Structures are given as C-alpha cells and as structure tokens.
Amino acid sequence: MHSINRYAEMRQENARVGERPLFTLPKTPNELELQARWFAGEFGRKFQTLIGEPVEIVQFGFWNHEAGPDFQDAAIRIAGGPVLHGAIE
C-alpha cells in the first residue's frame, strides 16, 4: 500500500541532480610550485609595497631547498634606492 506522503518521499530521495560541473576550479598551487614559479620569474620583477613604493627584483637569489627562507642572497631595490641583499620567504 502506498503512503500518502509518497510524493514528498520521492522528492526528497531524488532532490540531487547528478550533473557534472560546467567549470572546474583551478587547484591551489602548493609551496614547491610557487617557489619554482617565483624562481622562473613568472610573477615578474616589479612590484609595489602597500604604500605604493616600487620594488624591483634585481636577483631572485639562490633557491634554498633546506629549512629556512625559500631564497637566499636575493637582491632588491625599493623606491630607486640602493640594492638590498638578503633572504626572501
């Protein structure tokens, strides 16, 4: 015998549609991929500080595969000033 709520039960059971998404979201890159892209220069060499000063990457540095900052001995110039050397994380 059919329940008087059969229609409501069927709607609840079949409420999900099984279509595949039209677009797939790009995956979030892991840290190793970001490091490789930085080292290859994919992000460019010219950036701005939060207050609008230009930052130029003179030398990306040496990729540090060990613990610590991602890049050692990098060289940057901020607002046309002298070249600064140091590590980049």
DRENTORKOL-3810 file (N, C-alpha, C; in nm, 4 decimals):
REM DRENTORKOL-3810
@n.u->0.0841; n.v->-0.1173; n.w->0.0000; ca.u->0.0000; ca.v->0.0000; ca.w->0.0000; c.u->0.0891; c.v->0.1242; c.w->0.0000
@n.u->0.0506; n.v->0.2277; n.w->-0.0747; ca.u->0.1291; ca.v->0.3491; ca.w->-0.0884; c.u->0.0986; c.v->0.4467; c.w->0.0235
@n.u->0.2047; n.v->0.5087; n.w->0.0668; ca.u->0.1908; ca.v->0.6092; ca.w->0.1704; c.u->0.1328; c.v->0.7360; c.w->0.1098
@n.u->0.0567; n.v->0.8107; n.w->0.1872; ca.u->0.0024; ca.v->0.9366; ca.w->0.1360; c.u->0.1138; c.v->1.0403; c.w->0.1201
@n.u->0.2269; n.v->1.0148; n.w->0.1818; ca.u->0.3415; ca.v->1.1050; ca.w->0.1706; c.u->0.4424; c.v->1.0567; c.w->0.0663
@n.u->0.4000; n.v->0.9620; n.w->-0.0195; ca.u->0.4934; ca.v->0.9032; ca.w->-0.1169; c.u->0.5553; c.v->1.0095; c.w->-0.2076
@n.u->0.4781; n.v->1.1056; n.w->-0.2534; ca.u->0.5305; ca.v->1.2103; ca.w->-0.3412; c.u->0.6393; c.v->1.2903; c.w->-0.2698
@n.u->0.6157; n.v->1.3281; n.w->-0.1470; ca.u->0.7149; ca.v->1.4029; ca.w->-0.0695; c.u->0.8402; c.v->1.3180; c.w->-0.0469
@n.u->0.8222; n.v->1.1884; n.w->-0.0224; ca.u->0.9364; ca.v->1.0992; ca.w->-0.0029; c.u->1.0188; c.v->1.0868; c.w->-0.1310
@n.u->0.9526; n.v->1.0765; n.w->-0.2447; ca.u->1.0225; ca.v->1.0661; ca.w->-0.3732; c.u->1.0990; c.v->1.1943; c.w->-0.4043
@n.u->1.0386; n.v->1.3073; n.w->-0.3739; ca.u->1.1071; ca.v->1.4348; ca.w->-0.3984; c.u->1.2329; c.v->1.4446; c.w->-0.3137
@n.u->1.2237; n.v->1.4015; n.w->-0.1903; ca.u->1.3392; ca.v->1.4073; ca.w->-0.1006; c.u->1.4496; c.v->1.3137; c.w->-0.1491
@n.u->1.4131; n.v->1.1935; n.w->-0.1933; ca.u->1.5113; ca.v->1.0956; ca.w->-0.2397; c.u->1.5802; c.v->1.1409; c.w->-0.3680
@n.u->1.5085; n.v->1.2079; n.w->-0.4555; ca.u->1.5604; ca.v->1.2463; ca.w->-0.5862; c.u->1.5916; c.v->1.3952; c.w->-0.5954
@n.u->1.6206; n.v->1.4569; n.w->-0.4824; ca.u->1.6433; ca.v->1.6014; ca.w->-0.4806; c.u->1.7790; c.v->1.6391; c.w->-0.5396
@n.u->1.8691; n.v->1.5447; n.w->-0.5489; ca.u->2.0029; ca.v->1.5760; ca.w->-0.6003; c.u->2.0107; c.v->1.5483; c.w->-0.7496
@n.u->2.0716; n.v->1.6421; n.w->-0.8199; ca.u->2.0919; ca.v->1.6256; ca.w->-0.9630; c.u->2.2345; c.v->1.5767; c.w->-0.9836
@n.u->2.2524; n.v->1.4836; n.w->-1.0737; ca.u->2.3839; ca.v->1.4241; ca.w->-1.0949; c.u->2.4614; c.v->1.4806; c.w->-1.2113
@n.u->2.4478; n.v->1.6090; n.w->-1.2385; ca.u->2.5220; ca.v->1.6673; ca.w->-1.3498; c.u->2.6635; c.v->1.7022; c.w->-1.3076
@n.u->2.7553; n.v->1.6930; n.w->-1.4035; ca.u->2.8927; ca.v->1.7334; ca.w->-1.3748; c.u->2.9016; c.v->1.8849; c.w->-1.3816
@n.u->2.9932; n.v->1.9459; n.w->-1.3101; ca.u->3.0061; ca.v->2.0922; ca.w->-1.3128; c.u->3.0503; c.v->2.1407; c.w->-1.4507
@n.u->3.0030; n.v->2.2588; n.w->-1.4895; ca.u->3.0413; ca.v->2.3156; ca.w->-1.6183; c.u->3.1869; c.v->2.3588; c.w->-1.6189
@n.u->3.2339; n.v->2.4103; n.w->-1.5059; ca.u->3.3706; ca.v->2.4589; ca.w->-1.4954; c.u->3.4363; c.v->2.3947; c.w->-1.3750
@n.u->3.5631; n.v->2.3628; n.w->-1.3882; ca.u->3.6374; ca.v->2.3135; ca.w->-1.2729; c.u->3.7227; c.v->2.4279; c.w->-1.2194
@n.u->3.7259; n.v->2.4396; n.w->-1.0905; ca.u->3.8048; ca.v->2.5442; ca.w->-1.0272; c.u->3.9527; c.v->2.5081; c.w->-1.0356
@n.u->4.0385; n.v->2.6058; n.w->-1.0598; ca.u->4.1815; ca.v->2.5744; ca.w->-1.0636; c.u->4.2303; c.v->2.5322; c.w->-0.9260
@n.u->4.3251; n.v->2.4394; n.w->-0.9267; ca.u->4.3774; ca.v->2.3928; ca.w->-0.7978; c.u->4.4678; c.v->2.4992; c.w->-0.7371
@n.u->4.4736; n.v->2.5006; n.w->-0.6071; ca.u->4.5619; ca.v->2.5930; ca.w->-0.5371; c.u->4.7033; c.v->2.5363; c.w->-0.5444
@n.u->4.7990; n.v->2.6142; n.w->-0.5942; ca.u->4.9349; ca.v->2.5602; ca.w->-0.6062; c.u->4.9981; c.v->2.5379; c.w->-0.4689
@n.u->5.0786; n.v->2.4328; n.w->-0.4596; ca.u->5.1484; ca.v->2.4080; ca.w->-0.3330; c.u->5.2735; c.v->2.4961; c.w->-0.3258
@n.u->5.3421; n.v->2.4939; n.w->-0.2132; ca.u->5.4557; ca.v->2.5846; ca.w->-0.1927; c.u->5.5692; c.v->2.5572; c.w->-0.2906
@n.u->5.5947; n.v->2.4312; n.w->-0.3219; ca.u->5.7024; ca.v->2.3983; ca.w->-0.4151; c.u->5.6750; c.v->2.4576; c.w->-0.5535
@n.u->5.5503; n.v->2.4493; n.w->-0.5985; ca.u->5.5146; ca.v->2.5082; ca.w->-0.7277; c.u->5.5301; c.v->2.6601; c.w->-0.7247
@n.u->5.4880; n.v->2.7233; n.w->-0.6166; ca.u->5.5036; ca.v->2.8686; ca.w->-0.6049; c.u->5.6511; c.v->2.9086; c.w->-0.6055
@n.u->5.7348; n.v->2.8310; n.w->-0.5363; ca.u->5.8783; ca.v->2.8597; ca.w->-0.5356; c.u->5.9370; c.v->2.8480; c.w->-0.6759
@n.u->5.8992; n.v->2.7438; n.w->-0.7484; ca.u->5.9503; ca.v->2.7241; ca.w->-0.8844; c.u->5.9063; c.v->2.8375; c.w->-0.9764
@n.u->5.7815; n.v->2.8787; n.w->-0.9636; ca.u->5.7313; ca.v->2.9875; ca.w->-1.0478; c.u->5.7996; c.v->3.1196; c.w->-1.0135
@n.u->5.8267; n.v->3.1442; n.w->-0.8851; ca.u->5.8995; ca.v->3.2649; ca.w->-0.8443; c.u->6.0401; c.v->3.2628; c.w->-0.9049
@n.u->6.1094; n.v->3.1494; n.w->-0.8897; ca.u->6.2469; ca.v->3.1369; ca.w->-0.9375; c.u->6.2549; c.v->3.1520; c.w->-1.0895
@n.u->6.1510; n.v->3.1090; n.w->-1.1602; ca.u->6.1469; ca.v->3.1223; ca.w->-1.3065; c.u->6.1092; c.v->3.2640; c.w->-1.3501
@n.u->6.0685; n.v->3.3473; n.w->-1.2554; ca.u->6.0331; ca.v->3.4852; ca.w->-1.2880; c.u->5.8920; c.v->3.5027; c.w->-1.3404
@n.u->5.8058; n.v->3.4032; n.w->-1.3204; ca.u->5.6686; ca.v->3.4097; ca.w->-1.3728; c.u->5.5850; c.v->3.5216; c.w->-1.3121
@n.u->5.6195; n.v->3.5670; n.w->-1.1941; ca.u->5.5422; ca.v->3.6730; ca.w->-1.1294; c.u->5.5944; c.v->3.8118; c.w->-1.1651
@n.u->5.7033; n.v->3.8154; n.w->-1.2414; ca.u->5.7606; ca.v->3.9425; ca.w->-1.2820; c.u->5.8727; c.v->3.9853; c.w->-1.1895
@n.u->5.9232; n.v->4.1046; n.w->-1.2153; ca.u->6.0331; ca.v->4.1596; ca.w->-1.1362; c.u->5.9959; c.v->4.2906; c.w->-1.0688
@n.u->5.8808; n.v->4.3447; n.w->-1.1026; ca.u->5.8422; ca.v->4.4758; ca.w->-1.0489; c.u->5.7137; c.v->4.4612; c.w->-0.9672
@n.u->5.7201; n.v->4.5094; n.w->-0.8438; ca.u->5.6084; ca.v->4.5020; ca.w->-0.7508; c.u->5.5922; c.v->4.6368; c.w->-0.6821
@n.u->5.4924; n.v->4.6473; n.w->-0.5956; ca.u->5.4710; ca.v->4.7690; ca.w->-0.5173; c.u->5.4497; c.v->4.7321; c.w->-0.3718
@n.u->5.4999; n.v->4.8176; n.w->-0.2831; ca.u->5.4724; ca.v->4.7992; ca.w->-0.1412; c.u->5.3274; c.v->4.8401; c.w->-0.1151
@n.u->5.2808; n.v->4.8180; n.w->0.0059; ca.u->5.1438; ca.v->4.8562; ca.w->0.0411; c.u->5.1218; c.v->5.0067; c.w->0.0350
@n.u->5.2301; n.v->5.0836; n.w->0.0460; ca.u->5.2150; ca.v->5.2296; ca.w->0.0375; c.u->5.2518; c.v->5.2827; c.w->-0.1013
@n.u->5.2671; n.v->5.1905; n.w->-0.1969; ca.u->5.2852; ca.v->5.2312; ca.w->-0.3358; c.u->5.4275; c.v->5.2512; c.w->-0.3835
@n.u->5.5272; n.v->5.2219; n.w->-0.3012; ca.u->5.6656; ca.v->5.2364; ca.w->-0.3451; c.u->5.7029; c.v->5.1219; c.w->-0.4395
@n.u->5.7763; n.v->5.1503; n.w->-0.5461; ca.u->5.8157; ca.v->5.0433; ca.w->-0.6382; c.u->5.9229; c.v->4.9529; c.w->-0.5767
@n.u->5.9088; n.v->4.8243; n.w->-0.6020; ca.u->6.0072; ca.v->4.7250; ca.w->-0.5588; c.u->6.0527; c.v->4.6505; c.w->-0.6835
@n.u->6.1816; n.v->4.6484; n.w->-0.7069; ca.u->6.2378; ca.v->4.5790; ca.w->-0.8229; c.u->6.3216; c.v->4.4614; c.w->-0.7742
@n.u->6.2985; n.v->4.3445; n.w->-0.8319; ca.u->6.3804; ca.v->4.2281; ca.w->-0.8005; c.u->6.5009; c.v->4.2323; c.w->-0.8943
@n.u->6.6174; n.v->4.2566; n.w->-0.8387; ca.u->6.7401; ca.v->4.2628; ca.w->-0.9185; c.u->6.7926; c.v->4.1210; c.w->-0.9417
@n.u->6.7897; n.v->4.0371; n.w->-0.8383; ca.u->6.8350; ca.v->3.8983; ca.w->-0.8450; c.u->6.7426; c.v->3.8168; c.w->-0.7557
@n.u->6.6848; n.v->3.7083; n.w->-0.8098; ca.u->6.5891; ca.v->3.6278; ca.w->-0.7336; c.u->6.6539; c.v->3.5540; c.w->-0.6172
@n.u->6.7826; n.v->3.5371; n.w->-0.6201; ca.u->6.8523; ca.v->3.4667; ca.w->-0.5134; c.u->6.8751; c.v->3.3212; c.w->-0.5484
@n.u->6.9273; n.v->3.2482; n.w->-0.4514; ca.u->6.9538; ca.v->3.1061; ca.w->-0.4689; c.u->6.8442; c.v->3.0283; c.w->-0.3977
@n.u->6.7872; n.v->2.9338; n.w->-0.4681; ca.u->6.6761; ca.v->2.8552; ca.w->-0.4143; c.u->6.7283; c.v->2.7679; c.w->-0.3011
@n.u->6.6738; n.v->2.7874; n.w->-0.1836; ca.u->6.7117; ca.v->2.7113; ca.w->-0.0650; c.u->6.6165; c.v->2.5932; c.w->-0.0511
@n.u->6.6667; n.v->2.4730; n.w->-0.0715; ca.u->6.5821; ca.v->2.3530; ca.w->-0.0620; c.u->6.5787; c.v->2.2968; c.w->0.0802
@n.u->6.6468; n.v->2.3614; n.w->0.1708; ca.u->6.6515; ca.v->2.3170; ca.w->0.3104; c.u->6.5561; c.v->2.4026; c.w->0.3945
@n.u->6.5597; n.v->2.3820; n.w->0.5255; ca.u->6.4774; ca.v->2.4623; ca.w->0.6164; c.u->6.5256; c.v->2.6069; c.w->0.6142
@n.u->6.4356; n.v->2.6976; n.w->0.6388; ca.u->6.4702; ca.v->2.8396; ca.w->0.6406; c.u->6.4027; c.v->2.9136; c.w->0.5263
@n.u->6.4489; n.v->3.0343; n.w->0.4974; ca.u->6.3866; ca.v->3.1139; ca.w->0.3910; c.u->6.3937; c.v->3.0405; c.w->0.2566
@n.u->6.2963; n.v->3.0646; n.w->0.1714; ca.u->6.2898; ca.v->2.9960; ca.w->0.0422; c.u->6.4059; c.v->3.0327; c.w->-0.0495
@n.u->6.4503; n.v->3.1598; n.w->-0.0434; ca.u->6.5576; ca.v->3.2059; ca.w->-0.1316; c.u->6.6610; c.v->3.2837; c.w->-0.0503
@n.u->6.7873; n.v->3.2535; n.w->-0.0741; ca.u->6.8985; ca.v->3.3190; ca.w->-0.0050; c.u->6.9693; c.v->3.4144; c.w->-0.1012
@n.u->7.0300; n.v->3.5171; n.w->-0.0480; ca.u->7.1124; ca.v->3.6114; ca.w->-0.1250; c.u->7.0371; c.v->3.6769; c.w->-0.2406
@n.u->6.9129; n.v->3.7103; n.w->-0.2186; ca.u->6.8362; ca.v->3.7836; ca.w->-0.3199; c.u->6.8788; c.v->3.9299; c.w->-0.3161
@n.u->6.8518; n.v->4.0003; n.w->-0.4259; ca.u->6.8853; ca.v->4.1429; ca.w->-0.4317; c.u->6.7624; c.v->4.2187; c.w->-0.4799
@n.u->6.7207; n.v->4.3202; n.w->-0.4030; ca.u->6.6043; ca.v->4.4010; ca.w->-0.4400; c.u->6.6389; c.v->4.5491; c.w->-0.4287
@n.u->6.5585; n.v->4.6286; n.w->-0.4950; ca.u->6.5731; ca.v->4.7747; ca.w->-0.4861; c.u->6.4348; c.v->4.8306; c.w->-0.4538
@n.u->6.4256; n.v->4.9129; n.w->-0.3500; ca.u->6.2987; ca.v->4.9734; ca.w->-0.3099; c.u->6.3045; c.v->5.1226; c.w->-0.3384
@n.u->6.2071; n.v->5.1700; n.w->-0.4120; ca.u->6.1915; ca.v->5.3129; ca.w->-0.4429; c.u->6.3177; c.v->5.3737; c.w->-0.5042
@n.u->6.3844; n.v->5.2972; n.w->-0.5905; ca.u->6.5021; ca.v->5.3506; ca.w->-0.6580; c.u->6.6247; c.v->5.3652; c.w->-0.5703
@n.u->6.6192; n.v->5.3130; n.w->-0.4498; ca.u->6.7310; ca.v->5.3250; ca.w->-0.3561; c.u->6.8419; c.v->5.2269; c.w->-0.3879
@n.u->6.9337; n.v->5.2109; n.w->-0.2937; ca.u->7.0441; ca.v->5.1170; ca.w->-0.3152; c.u->6.9932; c.v->4.9727; c.w->-0.3168
@n.u->7.0697; n.v->4.8851; n.w->-0.3794; ca.u->7.0339; ca.v->4.7430; ca.w->-0.3850; c.u->7.0517; c.v->4.6826; c.w->-0.2460
@n.u->6.9480; n.v->4.6135; n.w->-0.2000; ca.u->6.9494; ca.v->4.5464; ca.w->-0.0696; c.u->6.9638; c.v->4.3965; c.w->-0.0924
@n.u->7.0461; n.v->4.3303; n.w->-0.0124; ca.u->7.0691; ca.v->4.1860; ca.w->-0.0253; c.u->7.0138; c.v->4.1158; c.w->0.0979
@n.u->6.9563; n.v->3.9981; n.w->0.0761; ca.u->6.9052; ca.v->3.9221; ca.w->0.1892; c.u->6.8225; c.v->3.8038; c.w->0.1431
@n.u->6.7527; n.v->3.7446; n.w->0.2377; ca.u->6.6707; ca.v->3.6262; ca.w->0.2123; c.u->6.5266; c.v->3.6671; c.w->0.1841
@n.u->6.4589; n.v->3.5844; n.w->0.1050; ca.u->6.3168; ca.v->3.6069; ca.w->0.0733; c.u->6.2396; c.v->3.4821; c.w->0.1123
@n.u->6.1336; n.v->3.4995; n.w->0.1855; ca.u->6.0456; ca.v->3.3890; ca.w->0.2253; c.u->5.9182; c.v->3.4002; c.w->0.1456
END
